[in-house]
């Protein structure tokens, strides 16, 4: 079997880098804290265990489709500070935007996105 050329490897690497998303991830405690202050608590599953099962399944489906799905642990105090700074409410859109911005910032740091 022929080894891929440098150009093919670089294209594959670029494709893989372009297909990376951050998945909002919680511990049981942080899930409860964020849900308790959310303006859309109905967007959360009824329990942490149900949420974790859903999130794990979603991450697996992303990975099966070729998207690199990275768990991003939300630190409630950081998220709440970000909301205040950006005049946002704690809702699904803000949570997704926070993770996206944090992932972008992490990917620009020398440590990379997996260090977040």
N, C-alpha and C positions, 0 to 999 in steps of 0.2 A: 504494500500500500504506500502510495506516494505521500510524503510529508507536505502539509500545506505550505505555500510560499509565504514569505514575510508579509506581502500585501494582503493575502487571504487572512492571515492571523490578525493583522491590524484591523481589517474590516470587521472580522468577527468580534474583536475586542471592543471596537467602537459600537457595534450593534448591541453587545451585551451591556455596555455602559449606558447606552441610551434607554435601555429597557429596565430601569431600576426604579422601584417605588418604595416609599416608606409606608409601613402599615402601623397605624396607631396601636400601641401596645400598652397594657396596664398590668400592674400587680392587683391583687384583690383589693388592697387598701386604696391604691390610686384610682382604680375604677370607681369605687364607692365615692371618693372625694369629688371626682369630676362629674359623675352622674348627679350627685347631691346639689351641685351648683349650676347644672345645665338648664338652659331655657327650653330644651327639647328632650327631657328625660325619656319621652316615649321612643326616642331613637335608640335607646339602650335596650339590650335584652333584659329579661326579668331577673336574671342572676348573673353573677360573675362567671359561674361554670358554663352557663348557656352562651355568654359572650365569648368565652375562651374557645369553646367548641366551634362557634361560627367563625371567629377570627383565624383559627388554625386551618379550618377548611378553606377559607378564602385565600390564605397565604399559599396553601398547597395548590389550589387551582391556578393562581398566578404563576407559580413556579412551573407547573405542568405546561402552561402556555408559553413558556420561554421568558417570562418577566422575572427579574431578580427582585423578590419581595423581601425587604429588610424590616425586621421588627424595630420600631422606634418607641422606646419607653417614655411615656409622658411623665414629666415631673410636674405635679399640679401647681406648685408655686411658680415655676417658670412659665407654665401656660397661662396662669392667671395674670402674671405680670405682663406677658406679651399681649393678652387681651386688653388690659388697661392702657398699655402704651399705644396700641393700634385701634383703640376705640371699638373693640369687638365684644360681642356677647359670647358666652360659652355655648356654642351650637356646633352642629356637625360641620358646617362650612369652615368655621374658625378653627376647629380641631384639625381638619384636613390641611388648611393653610399653614397652621403652626408647624405641623409635621413636615410639610413640603419645604417651608423656609428653613427649618432646622436641618433637614437632610441636605439641602443645597449648601448651606453654610458649612456643614460637616464635610461635604465632598470637596470643598475648596480648601479645607484645612490640610496641613501636612499629614495628619493622622488618618484622614479618610472617613467615609460615612459609617463604616462598621465600628468606629470608635465612639459614636454618639451614645 
